[in-house]
Amino acid sequence: MSVDEMSEPVPSVEVSPQELPGAVRSLGSMSWVREPLDDAVGGRRRVIAPPSAATIGTPAHGAKAALRAELGKPNTVFMMGDNPELPRMPERPTLLDYYRLRFDGFSVSHMLQSAKIAKERGLDEKVVMACLLHDIAIAGLISSHHGHWGAQLIAPYVDEEVAWAVEKHEALRYFADESVGYSYPEAYIAYFGADYDPPAYIHQEHEEARKHRWYMTSRLITINDIYSFDPGAQVQFEEFEDIIGRNFRQPEEGLGFDGSPVAHMWRTMIWPNNFL
């Protein structure tokens, strides 16, 4: 499966801004009223209210009252369950299903290319697996503290070393280690400004990780991370099937339904627009 095939799905129906309520229209795409189309459950209008973590500090957060007011209109409910704009997930989803049906194409391409470089360099399978998973939280869940969220997502299914490496790459990427060929990414100067200094806890995590026996596993994620990658590159997910088979424990019940401590996080990605 190519990167193009795994890119974000195109909505089946586009609703023009003029068809949205005025208070919602002002928010752009942060909030959404799904009009009663043929594929809507029960023919109802469904209101998508983005979570506070995604809206606090933005105009969208102040407009939640307007979204709630939409419920006063006939045949209108909050979004719960499958959103018709998203491809339906299988009953027992695998890691591939999330890459194909829920993760944004940009992040998928980024992770695939990072993993491919690590594989071509002959690095250990744990490193390749860590590169393939390192930005999994950004791809489908949340960007802030993505190393920690990603490590929690994968912890029940991978070797402890892989989860640790994914968590710690979040801090390590901010600090050069010229002894192994890692420089501070030029892209970060554009992203955050030349004067950006990570907070104290990031400095502390970096120092602690440098002393850890798995330091190089996590450092190799940053070395093989692609900060300016080719958006047109064609990397096949299938290139990593054997490595995934040996290094990722796919639950028979499907990711999100195996009763693990993080199953709810996978289900959140299946139904990301649920109100509750």
URCOR-V82548 format. One record per residue. SS is DSSP state (h for helix, s for strand, l for the rest). PSI is psi as a letter, one per 30 degrees, with the letter a starting at -180 (none if undefined). Layout:
[[SS;PSI] [SS;PSI]]
This chain:
[[l;k] [l;l] [l;e] [h;e] [h;f] [h;g] [l;l] [l;k] [l;k] [l;k] [l;k] [l;f] [l;k] [l;k] [l;k] [l;l] [h;e] [h;f] [h;f] [l;l] [l;k] [h;e] [h;e] [h;e] [h;e] [l;f] [l;f] [l;b] [l;g] [l;e] [l;l] [s;k] [s;j] [s;j] [l;l] [l;i] [l;l] [l;e] [l;g] [l;k] [h;k] [h;g] [h;g] [l;l] [s;k] [s;k] [s;k] [s;j] [l;j] [l;l] [l;l] [h;e] [h;f] [h;f] [h;f] [l;k] [l;g] [l;l] [h;f] [h;e] [h;e] [h;f] [l;g] [h;f] [h;e] [h;e] [h;e] [h;e] [h;f] [h;f] [h;f] [h;f] [l;l] [l;k] [l;h] [s;k] [s;l] [s;l] [l;k] [l;k] [l;a] [l;k] [l;k] [l;f] [l;f] [l;k] [l;k] [l;k] [l;k] [l;l] [l;e] [l;i] [l;k] [l;l] [h;e] [h;e] [h;e] [h;e] [h;e] [h;e] [h;f] [l;f] [l;k] [l;k] [h;e] [h;e] [h;e] [h;e] [h;e] [h;e] [h;e] [h;e] [h;e] [h;e] [h;e] [h;e] [h;e] [h;e] [h;e] [h;f] [l;g] [l;g] [l;l] [l;k] [h;e] [h;e] [h;e] [h;e] [h;e] [h;e] [h;e] [h;f] [h;f] [l;e] [l;g] [h;e] [h;e] [h;e] [h;e] [h;f] [l;d] [l;k] [l;e] [l;k] [l;h] [h;f] [h;e] [h;e] [h;e] [h;e] [h;e] [h;e] [h;e] [h;f] [h;e] [h;f] [h;f] [l;l] [l;k] [h;e] [h;e] [h;e] [h;e] [h;e] [h;e] [h;e] [h;e] [h;f] [h;f] [h;e] [h;e] [h;e] [l;f] [l;f] [l;k] [l;l] [s;i] [h;f] [h;f] [h;g] [l;g] [s;k] [l;l] [l;k] [l;k] [h;e] [h;e] [h;f] [h;e] [h;e] [h;e] [h;f] [l;k] [l;f] [l;g] [l;k] [l;j] [l;l] [l;l] [h;e] [h;e] [h;e] [h;e] [h;e] [h;e] [h;e] [h;e] [h;e] [h;e] [h;f] [l;f] [l;l] [l;f] [l;g] [h;e] [h;f] [h;e] [h;e] [h;e] [h;f] [h;e] [h;e] [h;e] [h;g] [l;k] [l;j] [l;f] [l;i] [l;l] [l;j] [l;f] [l;g] [l;k] [l;j] [l;k] [l;k] [h;e] [h;f] [h;f] [h;g] [h;e] [h;e] [h;e] [h;e] [h;e] [h;f] [h;g] [l;k] [l;j] [l;j] [l;k] [l;e] [l;f] [l;k] [l;j] [l;f] [l;g] [l;g] [l;g] [l;l] [l;f] [l;g] [h;e] [h;f] [h;e] [h;e] [h;e] [h;e] [h;f] [h;e] [l;i] [l;f] [l;g] [l;k] [l;e] [l;none]]
